[in-house]
Amino acid sequence: MTRKLEPGRLVVASHNKGKIREINDLLAPHGFDVISAGELDLPEPEETGTTFEANAELKAVASAQASGLPALADDSGFCVFALNGDPGIYSARWAGPEKDFAMAMRTIEEKLQTVGATSPDQRRGSFVCVLCLAWPDGHVEHFRGEVEGDLVWPPRGTAGFGYDPMFKPDGHERTFGEMTAEEKHGWSDTGPALSHRARAFQLFSKACLETK
């Protein structure tokens, strides 16, 4: 059963500065006092799950239990269709310990060339984001957002983070790496959010933040 989240202190269960910044942007209008797991010096749990949902829950529950506060965690990744959905839940690991996403994007391009995925219809993928909200008493809820698009090479743009510069969402001519944060989120009174994280957040907002 969906539980409403009252404005107050909320932990963003992440040490990723890019994700924290985007989630803070999305939470800003709702009156929360947001603090990250990194700021609380909470350890990062090992992501042993085999799905985005499982890994998001691991992070959210760990932060909620350690802090005694509600915690919102994100697990997200880049899924390339011609590579059987890789890197998927391992998207961050493909960038290595130095978080070198330029290297990770080169790896994807090399693998696409290896499997002969050179035409536009073969260079398709999606970003997936699952948000998990956990309370200290163990209650959890999940919200999943996805956006599909084309993979471009070479990467374009220096905004965003991660794999954004090589992903051009359907219906747009610019990559996520070429969009401002506002454009990437894509909030609109008449249509859905654009990015995977904003789409998941929109579901979370309707379920847990907005009054009926």
ABEGO torsion letter per residue (X at the ends): XBBBBBBEBBBBBBABAAAAAAAAAAAAAAGBBBBBAAAAGBBBBBBABABAAAAAAAAAAAAAAAAGBBBBBBBBBBBBAAAGGOAEAAAAAAAEAAGBAAAAAAAAAAAAAAAGBABAAABBBBBBBBBBBBBAAGBBBBBBBBBBBBBBOBBBEABEBEAAAABBBBGBABBAAABBAAAAAGBBAABBBABAAAAAAAAAAAAAABBX
